[in-house]
Amino acid sequence: MEDNSPSFLSPIAVLMFFIAGLLDLGGVICLILSITIVLAPIGLVLSVILDIAGLIIFGIWTLMRSGQIKGKSAKILKRLLKRSVLPTLVESIPIFGDIAASWIVTVYLTIKNDN
């Protein structure tokens, strides 16, 4: 009998949840920095850097998760948009993006839907 349940405790899943947690925690820290008048520019710049890092890390991981990066380009683009660009758009919304746990949700949905 084959078990098709998601493997949330696999080493790669745990690593990606950890990275997602760090990025989302970094967003909360950026929000706290942005609330202060003096450190607001630093918080805004760090927030953009975290968003770009998340897009790159989870964009590549999402494409590689399928095993091979091949197939119709429309299918690959749709998967990339759904799994990494949309969370980046959520993260780019001021204040809401900093408190949203969209990277953790991205990892959860990717693991859940790929099995």
N, C-alpha and C positions, 0 to 999 in steps of 0.2 A: 504494500500500500504506500502510495506516495503522499507525503505531507506538503501541501502547498501553502501552509500558513506563513505569514511574514516573519522574517528572522530579525527581530528588533535587537537581539542580543549578540549578533555576529560582530566580530571585531571591527569591521568597516562601518557598521551601523552605529556602534558605540562611539567610534572616532568621529563620525559625521555629526552625531547628536552633540558631542562635546564641542566641536568647532561651531556648530550652530548656536549652542548655548553661549559660547564666548562672544560671538558676534551680536547676539541679542542682548546680552549683558552690557556689552560695549555701547549699544544703542541707548540703554537706560543711563549709563554714565554720561554719554554725550548730552542727553536731555538735561541731566543735573548741571552739567557745565554750561549748557545754553541758557539756563534760567539765571545764572549769575551774569551780571553786566560785564565784568572784566574778562571772564573766561568764555563768553559766548562765541567769539570767533573761533577759538580752538575747538569747542564742541561741535560747531557746524562743519569745520574742515574734517575733523575726525569722523563725523557721521557719514560724510560723503566717501571717505576712504574705506570705511567699513562696508558701505553699500556696494562699492566697486569690488572689494575683496569677496564679498558674498556672491555677487553675480559671477565672478570668475570661478571661484571654488565650486559652487553648486551647479553652475552651468556645465563645467567640464565633467563633474561627477555624474550628473544626470545623463549626459550623453554616453559616458563610459559604462554606466550601470547596465545598459542594455547588452553589453558584451562586445558589441561591434558598432562602430559608427558607420553604418551603411544603410541603404534603403532609399526610399524616395525622399528627396530633399524637403518636400512639403511636410512629410511625417516627422522628420528630424526637427525642422523649424517649429512645428506645432508643439512638439514635446519640450523643446528648449524654452519656448515662450511660456508655456503653461507651468513649467516646473521651476524656472529661475528668473525670468524677466518680470513676471507678475509680482513675485515677492519683492523684487528690487523696486518696483513702482510703489508698492505699499510702504516699503522702508523709506522712500524718498519724500513721503508726505510729512511735513513738519509736525512735530510732537507725536502724532499718531504712529508714525513709522518708528520712532524711538522706543515706544512702549509695546509695539506689536511684536509678537514672537513668531514672525513669519518664516525665519530660517528654520526654526524647530518644526514648524508645520510643514515646510517644504521637505525636510528629511523624512518626517513621518509619512507623508503622502507618497513620496517616491518609493519608500520601502514597502508600504502597504499595497500600492498599485502595481508594482513590478513583480510580485510573486503570484 
